[in-house]
Amino acid sequence: ANSLVNWSTGTVHFTSSTSLSDFTLVGLLGSGRTLGTGRILSNDPGATTTVSGNINLDGGRILGGNFTNAARLILNQSDVELSGAFTNNNGHLTILQGASRLAAASMLNNGEIQLGSSGSQLSMASLTNSGTILGSGSLNASVQNSVVGRIDLTTGNRLVMNQSGHSNAGTISLVGGELQVNG
């Protein structure tokens, strides 16, 4: 089914905190829930957008203050740029494919983050991991891996950490993967 809003290009902007359910996302983006090239979803700097339905960014962008993923968020050659925090809730999944970038002031990962290529980047001052991070890409952040946090790198995975001030109370598992720490 097509979306209820005829949105091919431009910006949908929320001035206050909002929750986007699966139903709302289908209405905005169509049954594929795809934010394509030329479409921007944004909010005010102090606002939080919580997404509780699956969403695919395929060239589209998310901009603004704070963002909470409470579903499955896939970035394919896309950007998320936030002045506040990005939160990936427990039991939920954020996937960066290709040259995708997720930038925020801070990140709290309680779910799973999959980095899909050397061009995939998480960029923020601090990243607190109480979930799982896996795959290949760059962490441009001071990483605090909590006691329940996991960073898993298997054969063919290469993770580059590009800041100082990291701490690890959790598990970093290298099973054929490569971890490069610059800082």
Salt bridges, closest charged atoms under 4 A:
ASP22 OD1 - ARG33 NE 2.43
ASP44 OD1 - HIS13 NE2 2.63
GLU81 OE2 - ARG61 NH2 2.68
ASP152 OD1 - ARG150 NH2 2.86
GLU178 OE2 - ARG158 NE 3.26
